[in-house]
């Protein structure tokens, strides 16, 4: 639809281009996106990267196709350290019993931050008790 300018189902040329699709979750509305590859935060923490999707909709029959807004960036992110999947297929889950290094590192950071918060809470409690 995007390249031909006509609907592959009904042949209509009335195409509504680049419609944003909204995903609703507990945290509110956000653009529908795919997650692949990683981005580095603070030089050491690698987080999944999201790429927004746009829809192209046929005004005649309603047929809809989804396209990644920035496909070159998605490809570059995948080439630069995305979590590999079997045969390079996007969306294929990892083998059972394994955990990607990115998830392990993220879990470690979360555990360290939780420990720091507990220690700060204990310190605050001690300060409160001795200041009375």
Phi and psi restraints in degrees (value plus and minus 20) as a CYANA .aco file:
   2 UNK   PHI     -86.5   -46.5
   2 UNK   PSI     -61.3   -21.3
   3 UNK   PHI    -106.6   -66.6
   3 UNK   PSI     -54.9   -14.9
   4 UNK   PHI    -102.2   -62.2
   4 UNK   PSI     -48.2    -8.2
   5 UNK   PHI      60.3   100.3
   5 UNK   PSI     -14.5    25.5
   6 UNK   PHI    -152.8  -112.8
   6 UNK   PSI     136.5   176.5
   7 UNK   PHI     -93.1   -53.1
   7 UNK   PSI     110.4   150.4
   8 UNK   PHI     -91.4   -51.4
   8 UNK   PSI     -36.2     3.8
   9 UNK   PHI    -108.1   -68.1
   9 UNK   PSI     -72.8   -32.8
  10 UNK   PHI    -133.8   -93.8
  10 UNK   PSI     -27.9    12.1
  11 UNK   PHI      61.5   101.5
  11 UNK   PSI     -15.5    24.5
  12 UNK   PHI     -87.7   -47.7
  12 UNK   PSI     125.6   165.6
  13 UNK   PHI    -117.0   -77.0
  13 UNK   PSI     -16.4    23.6
  14 UNK   PHI    -107.3   -67.3
  14 UNK   PSI      63.3   103.3
  15 UNK   PHI    -125.1   -85.1
  15 UNK   PSI     108.1   148.1
  16 UNK   PHI    -113.2   -73.2
  16 UNK   PSI      95.0   135.0
  17 UNK   PHI    -113.2   -73.2
  17 UNK   PSI     126.7   166.7
  18 UNK   PHI      28.7    68.7
  18 UNK   PSI      35.1    75.1
  19 UNK   PHI    -101.4   -61.4
  19 UNK   PSI     109.8   149.8
  20 UNK   PHI     -99.9   -59.9
  20 UNK   PSI     114.8   154.8
  21 UNK   PHI    -125.1   -85.1
  21 UNK   PSI     109.2   149.2
  22 UNK   PHI    -119.9   -79.9
  22 UNK   PSI     113.4   153.4
  23 UNK   PHI    -126.0   -86.0
  23 UNK   PSI     109.9   149.9
  24 UNK   PHI    -121.5   -81.5
  24 UNK   PSI     116.6   156.6
  25 UNK   PHI    -164.7  -124.7
  25 UNK   PSI    -197.1  -157.1
  26 UNK   PHI     -81.7   -41.7
  26 UNK   PSI     -47.1    -7.1
  27 UNK   PHI    -110.8   -70.8
  27 UNK   PSI     -13.8    26.2
  28 UNK   PHI      91.9   131.9
  28 UNK   PSI    -184.2  -144.2
  29 UNK   PHI    -108.9   -68.9
  29 UNK   PSI     123.7   163.7
  30 UNK   PHI    -173.3  -133.3
  30 UNK   PSI     137.9   177.9
  31 UNK   PHI     -85.3   -45.3
  31 UNK   PSI     119.8   159.8
  32 UNK   PHI     -84.7   -44.7
  32 UNK   PSI     115.8   155.8
  33 UNK   PHI    -169.3  -129.3
  33 UNK   PSI     147.2   187.2
  34 UNK   PHI    -127.9   -87.9
  34 UNK   PSI     132.5   172.5
  35 UNK   PHI    -137.7   -97.7
  35 UNK   PSI     108.8   148.8
  36 UNK   PHI    -183.0  -143.0
  36 UNK   PSI     134.6   174.6
  37 UNK   PHI      49.5    89.5
  37 UNK   PSI    -192.3  -152.3
  38 UNK   PHI    -161.9  -121.9
  38 UNK   PSI     140.5   180.5
  39 UNK   PHI    -147.0  -107.0
  39 UNK   PSI     129.5   169.5
  40 UNK   PHI    -115.3   -75.3
  40 UNK   PSI     113.4   153.4
  41 UNK   PHI    -134.8   -94.8
  41 UNK   PSI     108.6   148.6
  42 UNK   PHI      39.0    79.0
  42 UNK   PSI       4.1    44.1
  43 UNK   PHI      60.5   100.5
  43 UNK   PSI     -23.8    16.2
  44 UNK   PHI    -163.5  -123.5
  44 UNK   PSI     -46.4    -6.4
  45 UNK   PHI    -111.6   -71.6
  45 UNK   PSI     103.3   143.3
  46 UNK   PHI    -122.8   -82.8
  46 UNK   PSI     104.1   144.1
  47 UNK   PHI    -138.5   -98.5
  47 UNK   PSI     130.2   170.2
  48 UNK   PHI     -80.9   -40.9
  48 UNK   PSI     127.6   167.6
  49 UNK   PHI    -130.1   -90.1
  49 UNK   PSI     118.8   158.8
  50 UNK   PHI    -122.7   -82.7
  50 UNK   PSI     124.3   164.3
  51 UNK   PHI    -148.1  -108.1
  51 UNK   PSI      95.5   135.5
  52 UNK   PHI     -82.1   -42.1
  52 UNK   PSI     128.5   168.5
  53 UNK   PHI    -127.2   -87.2
  53 UNK   PSI     125.1   165.1
  54 UNK   PHI    -137.3   -97.3
  54 UNK   PSI     130.0   170.0
  55 UNK   PHI    -128.2   -88.2
  55 UNK   PSI     124.0   164.0
  56 UNK   PHI    -134.5   -94.5
  56 UNK   PSI     101.8   141.8
  57 UNK   PHI    -138.6   -98.6
  57 UNK   PSI     114.8   154.8
  58 UNK   PHI     -97.3   -57.3
  58 UNK   PSI     106.2   146.2
  59 UNK   PHI     -95.3   -55.3
  59 UNK   PSI     -33.3     6.7
  60 UNK   PHI    -106.3   -66.3
  60 UNK   PSI     -71.0   -31.0
  61 UNK   PHI    -138.0   -98.0
  61 UNK   PSI     -30.5     9.5
  62 UNK   PHI      70.1   110.1
  62 UNK   PSI     -21.8    18.2
  63 UNK   PHI     -75.9   -35.9
  63 UNK   PSI     118.6   158.6
  64 UNK   PHI    -150.1  -110.1
  64 UNK   PSI     117.2   157.2
  65 UNK   PHI    -141.9  -101.9
  65 UNK   PSI     123.3   163.3
  66 UNK   PHI    -124.6   -84.6
  66 UNK   PSI     120.1   160.1
  67 UNK   PHI    -154.5  -114.5
  67 UNK   PSI     120.0   160.0
  68 UNK   PHI     -89.8   -49.8
  68 UNK   PSI     113.0   153.0
  69 UNK   PHI     -82.7   -42.7
  69 UNK   PSI     -60.3   -20.3
  70 UNK   PHI    -145.9  -105.9
  70 UNK   PSI      57.5    97.5
  71 UNK   PHI     -83.3   -43.3
  71 UNK   PSI     -52.3   -12.3
  72 UNK   PHI     -85.5   -45.5
  72 UNK   PSI     -58.1   -18.1
  73 UNK   PHI     -87.9   -47.9
  73 UNK   PSI     -58.3   -18.3
  74 UNK   PHI     -82.4   -42.4
  74 UNK   PSI     -65.0   -25.0
  75 UNK   PHI     -83.8   -43.8
  75 UNK   PSI     -62.6   -22.6
  76 UNK   PHI     -84.2   -44.2
  76 UNK   PSI     -61.4   -21.4
  77 UNK   PHI     -84.2   -44.2
  77 UNK   PSI     -57.7   -17.7
  78 UNK   PHI     -88.3   -48.3
  78 UNK   PSI     -59.9   -19.9
  79 UNK   PHI     -90.7   -50.7
  79 UNK   PSI     -47.3    -7.3
  80 UNK   PHI    -113.9   -73.9
  80 UNK   PSI       0.0    40.0
  81 UNK   PHI     107.3   147.3
  81 UNK   PSI       2.4    42.4
  82 UNK   PHI     -87.5   -47.5
  82 UNK   PSI     138.8   178.8
  83 UNK   PHI     -87.1   -47.1
  83 UNK   PSI     101.8   141.8
  84 UNK   PHI     -88.6   -48.6
  84 UNK   PSI     125.1   165.1
  85 UNK   PHI    -146.3  -106.3
  85 UNK   PSI     139.8   179.8
  86 UNK   PHI     -74.0   -34.0
  86 UNK   PSI     111.1   151.1
  87 UNK   PHI      37.2    77.2
  87 UNK   PSI       0.1    40.1
  88 UNK   PHI      51.3    91.3
  88 UNK   PSI      -3.3    36.7
  89 UNK   PHI    -100.6   -60.6
  89 UNK   PSI     110.5   150.5
  90 UNK   PHI     -95.0   -55.0
  90 UNK   PSI     115.3   155.3
  91 UNK   PHI      69.8   109.8
  91 UNK   PSI     -20.3    19.7
  92 UNK   PHI     -99.7   -59.7
  92 UNK   PSI     104.6   144.6
  93 UNK   PHI     -88.6   -48.6
  93 UNK   PSI     135.5   175.5
  94 UNK   PHI     -87.0   -47.0
  94 UNK   PSI     143.5   183.5
  95 UNK   PHI     -84.2   -44.2
  95 UNK   PSI     120.2   160.2
  96 UNK   PHI     -77.1   -37.1
  96 UNK   PSI     118.6   158.6
  97 UNK   PHI      68.8   108.8
  97 UNK   PSI     -22.7    17.3
  98 UNK   PHI    -130.8   -90.8
  98 UNK   PSI     137.1   177.1
  99 UNK   PHI    -156.7  -116.7
  99 UNK   PSI     102.9   142.9
 100 UNK   PHI     -79.9   -39.9
 100 UNK   PSI     130.8   170.8
 101 UNK   PHI     -78.8   -38.8
 101 UNK   PSI     -55.2   -15.2
 102 UNK   PHI     -82.7   -42.7
 102 UNK   PSI     -61.6   -21.6
 103 UNK   PHI     -88.1   -48.1
 103 UNK   PSI     -57.4   -17.4
 104 UNK   PHI     -84.5   -44.5
 104 UNK   PSI     -64.7   -24.7
 105 UNK   PHI     -84.6   -44.6
 105 UNK   PSI     -62.4   -22.4
 106 UNK   PHI     -83.5   -43.5
 106 UNK   PSI     -62.2   -22.2
 107 UNK   PHI     -83.2   -43.2
 107 UNK   PSI     -58.4   -18.4
 108 UNK   PHI     -84.8   -44.8
 108 UNK   PSI     -63.1   -23.1
 109 UNK   PHI     -83.4   -43.4
 109 UNK   PSI     -62.6   -22.6
 110 UNK   PHI     -83.4   -43.4
 110 UNK   PSI     -62.1   -22.1
 111 UNK   PHI     -83.7   -43.7
 111 UNK   PSI     -61.5   -21.5
 112 UNK   PHI     -84.9   -44.9
 112 UNK   PSI     -62.0   -22.0
 113 UNK   PHI     -84.9   -44.9
 113 UNK   PSI     -59.1   -19.1
 114 UNK   PHI     -84.3   -44.3
 114 UNK   PSI     -62.3   -22.3
 115 UNK   PHI     -82.0   -42.0
 115 UNK   PSI     -60.0   -20.0
 116 UNK   PHI     -83.6   -43.6
 116 UNK   PSI     -61.2   -21.2
 117 UNK   PHI     -84.4   -44.4
 117 UNK   PSI     -60.0   -20.0
 118 UNK   PHI     -83.8   -43.8
 118 UNK   PSI     -64.1   -24.1
 119 UNK   PHI     -82.7   -42.7
 119 UNK   PSI     -61.7   -21.7
 120 UNK   PHI     -84.7   -44.7
 120 UNK   PSI     -57.6   -17.6
 121 UNK   PHI     -83.8   -43.8
 121 UNK   PSI     -63.0   -23.0
 122 UNK   PHI     -84.9   -44.9
 122 UNK   PSI     -61.8   -21.8
 123 UNK   PHI     -81.4   -41.4
 123 UNK   PSI     -62.9   -22.9
 124 UNK   PHI     -83.8   -43.8
 124 UNK   PSI     -59.3   -19.3
 125 UNK   PHI     -84.4   -44.4
 125 UNK   PSI     -62.0   -22.0
 126 UNK   PHI     -84.2   -44.2
 126 UNK   PSI     -63.6   -23.6
 127 UNK   PHI     -81.3   -41.3
 127 UNK   PSI     -62.3   -22.3
 128 UNK   PHI     -82.3   -42.3
 128 UNK   PSI     -63.0   -23.0
 129 UNK   PHI     -86.3   -46.3
 129 UNK   PSI     -61.9   -21.9
 130 UNK   PHI     -99.1   -59.1
 130 UNK   PSI     -37.2     2.8
 131 UNK   PHI    -107.0   -67.0
 131 UNK   PSI     -26.0    14.0
